[in-house]
Amino acid sequence: MISIKSPREQELMRIAGQIVGDTHKYLIPYLKPGITTQKIDELARDYIISRGATPSCYHYEGYPANICISINEEVVHGIASSRKLRDGDIISLDICACYKGYHGDSAWTYPVGNITDEKKQLLEYTQKALFEGLSQVKAGNHVGDIGYAVSKYASAHNLGVVKELCGHGVGNNLHEEPDVPNYGIQGKGPLLKEGMVIAVEPMLNLGTADVYMLDDDWTIVTADNQPSAHFEHTVLVTKDGYEIMTKR
C-alpha cells in the first residue's frame, strides 16, 4: 500500500534527508586517489551517528557495509573494502540514514581526480536525467510520467537505462511502494498524491543497459564493463511539484 505521510512524518523525513545530504557534503573532500572505500564507509558511519541517526544500509537484508560505494562499472550496491580510489575513477555513494524511525536516501556520482570527457558527460547527463524525472513529480501525475522523462532524456544521449533496478517509496521502511522505474508510459502507473514520499534514481550506463550481479550477491555491474552513474533524491510530492528532502 502506498502511504501518505503526515506532517509529523514529513518533518522527521526532512531531518533524515538533511543528514543524508550533509553526509554527502562531508565526504566530498575525502574522495581523492589513495583513500580506501573502507575508510569512506567508516567516515560516513561516524558522521551519520554523530548527527543522531543510524546508517540504514547496515545489515539491511544482510548488506555488510554502512553505505553503498560503487566504482566505475559498478552500478549499485558496491561493498566497502581495502580497494583504493585511483585518479580517473568515478565513485557513486548511495547514502541512507534513519532518524527516529524514518529514512532519507540519496545517491550521487563523483569524479576522482581527472576523469575522461566521456565520464564527465555521463555524470552530467545522468544528473540532468534525474531532474528531468523530478520535473514530472506533482500530485495528479503518474509514476510512468517520471520514467518516461528519464528514459527519453537518456536515450537522446545514447545512455543505457538499467531496467532491473528502480526508485521506490520511502518512509519508516527504506523501500516502500510504489516502485519508480526509470522507464515508463506517460499517464500510466500509480497516481502521485500530495504527501507521498518517493526516491527517484536514474542509473545510466555509458554502454549497454545490461547488468549482472557479482559473486558477492550484492554488487551490480555493467555487462560490457563500461562506467555507470547513479543520481538520486528523496522527494515529497506536493500539490504543484515536489520538495527535495535530501538537499545537498
C-alpha positions in Angstrom: 0.0 0.0 0.0 1.2 3.5 -0.9 1.3 5.7 2.2 0.6 9.4 2.6 3.0 10.9 5.2 1.6 13.0 8.0 3.1 16.4 8.8 5.0 14.9 11.7 6.4 12.1 9.4 7.3 14.7 6.8 9.3 16.7 9.3 11.2 13.6 10.6 12.0 12.7 7.0 13.3 16.2 6.3 15.7 15.8 9.2 16.7 12.3 7.9 17.1 13.7 4.4 19.2 16.6 5.6 21.5 14.3 7.4 22.0 12.3 4.2 22.6 15.5 2.2 25.1 16.7 4.8 26.9 13.4 4.8 27.5 13.7 1.1 28.9 17.2 1.5 31.1 15.9 4.4 32.6 13.1 2.3 33.4 15.1 -0.9 36.8 16.4 0.3 37.9 12.8 1.0 37.2 11.5 -2.4 40.8 11.5 -3.7 43.2 9.0 -5.1 44.6 6.7 -2.4 41.8 6.6 0.1 40.2 3.2 0.6 36.5 2.6 0.2 36.5 1.1 3.7 37.7 4.4 5.1 35.0 6.3 3.2 32.4 3.9 4.7 33.8 4.4 8.2 33.7 8.2 7.8 30.1 8.1 6.6 29.1 5.8 9.5 30.7 8.0 12.1 29.2 11.2 10.7 25.7 9.8 10.4 25.9 8.6 14.1 27.2 12.0 15.2 24.0 13.5 13.8 21.8 11.3 15.9 20.9 8.9 13.1 22.0 5.4 12.0 23.1 4.1 8.7 20.0 2.5 7.1 22.0 0.2 4.8 23.9 -1.6 7.6 22.7 -5.2 7.7 19.7 -4.2 5.6 18.7 -7.6 4.2 22.2 -8.7 5.1 24.1 -5.9 3.4 27.5 -5.8 5.2 28.5 -2.1 5.0 27.2 1.3 6.1 26.8 2.9 2.7 26.9 1.6 -0.9 30.1 2.5 -2.7 30.3 1.7 -6.4 33.2 2.5 -8.7 33.3 2.8 -12.5 31.4 -0.2 -14.0 29.8 -0.9 -10.7 26.2 0.3 -10.9 25.0 -0.1 -7.4 25.5 -1.9 -4.1 29.3 -2.0 -4.1 30.7 -3.1 -0.8 33.5 -1.2 1.1 36.9 -2.9 1.1 40.6 -2.2 1.0 40.3 -1.0 -2.6 41.9 2.4 -3.1 40.5 5.1 -5.3 42.6 5.9 -8.4 42.8 9.1 -10.5 40.2 8.9 -13.2 37.7 6.8 -11.3 34.1 7.8 -10.8 32.5 6.8 -7.5 28.8 6.5 -6.6 27.9 6.9 -3.0 24.4 5.7 -2.1 23.8 7.0 1.4 20.8 6.2 3.6 20.2 7.4 7.2 17.4 6.6 9.7 16.3 9.3 12.1 13.7 8.4 14.7 12.4 5.6 12.6 12.3 7.4 9.2 14.7 7.2 6.3 16.4 9.5 3.9 18.0 8.1 0.7 20.3 9.8 -1.9 22.9 8.7 -4.3 25.4 10.8 -6.2 28.3 10.0 -8.5 31.6 11.9 -8.1 34.8 12.3 -10.2 38.1 11.2 -8.6 40.9 13.5 -9.8 40.9 13.9 -13.6 38.3 11.9 -15.5 37.7 11.5 -19.2 35.4 13.6 -21.2 33.1 10.6 -21.7 32.8 10.1 -17.9 32.2 13.9 -17.5 29.3 13.7 -19.9 27.9 10.5 -18.2 27.8 12.3 -14.9 26.3 15.5 -16.4 23.6 13.7 -18.4 22.7 11.3 -15.6 22.3 14.2 -13.1 20.2 16.1 -15.7 18.1 12.9 -16.2 17.3 12.9 -12.5 15.9 16.4 -12.8 14.0 15.6 -16.0 12.3 12.8 -13.9 11.7 15.1 -11.0 10.1 17.7 -13.3 7.2 15.2 -13.6 6.7 14.9 -9.9 3.5 16.5 -8.7 0.1 15.5 -7.5 -2.1 14.2 -10.3 0.8 12.9 -12.5 1.7 9.2 -12.7 4.8 7.2 -11.9 5.0 6.4 -15.6 5.5 10.1 -16.4 8.7 10.1 -14.3 10.2 7.1 -16.0 9.2 8.3 -19.5 11.0 11.6 -18.9 14.2 9.9 -17.6 14.4 7.3 -20.4 13.6 9.9 -23.1 16.5 12.1 -21.9 18.8 9.1 -21.5 18.0 7.8 -25.0 18.6 11.2 -26.5 22.2 11.0 -25.2 22.7 7.3 -26.1 22.9 6.1 -22.5 21.7 2.7 -21.3 18.8 2.7 -18.9 19.1 0.0 -16.3 15.7 -1.6 -16.0 16.4 -4.2 -13.3 16.7 -1.5 -10.7 14.4 1.3 -9.8 13.4 4.1 -7.4 10.9 3.5 -4.7 8.7 4.9 -1.9 10.5 5.9 1.3 9.2 6.2 4.9 9.6 4.2 8.0 10.8 1.5 5.7 13.8 2.2 3.4 12.0 0.7 0.4 8.2 1.1 0.2 5.6 1.1 -2.6 5.5 2.3 -5.3 8.3 1.2 -7.5 9.6 4.1 -9.6 11.3 2.7 -12.7 13.5 4.8 -15.0 11.3 4.0 -18.0 7.6 4.1 -18.4 4.5 5.2 -20.3 3.0 8.7 -19.9 -0.2 8.7 -17.8 0.4 5.1 -16.6 1.4 3.6 -13.3 0.4 4.6 -9.7 -1.1 8.1 -9.3 1.1 10.6 -7.4 -0.7 12.2 -4.5 0.2 15.0 -2.2 2.1 13.7 0.8 3.7 10.7 -0.9 7.5 10.4 -0.5 9.5 8.7 -3.3 13.1 8.3 -4.3 13.8 9.0 -7.9 17.1 7.5 -9.0 18.3 7.2 -12.6 21.1 4.6 -13.1 22.5 5.1 -16.6 25.3 3.3 -18.4 27.8 4.7 -20.9 27.3 1.5 -22.9 24.7 -1.3 -22.8 21.8 -1.3 -20.4 22.6 -4.9 -19.5 23.9 -5.7 -16.0 24.7 -8.7 -13.8 25.5 -9.4 -10.2 28.9 -10.4 -8.9 29.6 -13.4 -6.7 29.3 -11.3 -3.5 25.5 -11.4 -4.2 25.3 -7.6 -3.9 27.4 -5.6 -6.4 25.7 -5.0 -9.8 28.0 -4.2 -12.7 27.6 -3.4 -16.4 27.7 -6.3 -18.8 30.2 -4.5 -21.1 32.4 -3.1 -18.3 31.6 0.4 -19.3 31.1 3.0 -16.5 27.7 3.7 -14.9 26.4 6.7 -12.9 23.7 7.0 -10.3 21.9 10.1 -9.1 19.1 10.0 -6.5 17.0 12.4 -4.4 14.2 11.6 -1.9 11.3 14.0 -2.6 7.9 14.9 -1.1 5.1 15.1 -3.6 3.3 18.4 -3.3 0.2 19.9 -4.9 2.2 21.8 -7.5 5.5 19.8 -7.7 8.0 18.4 -5.2 10.2 19.2 -2.3 13.7 17.7 -2.2 14.2 16.2 1.2 17.9 15.2 0.7 19.1 18.7 -0.1 22.9 19.0 -0.5 
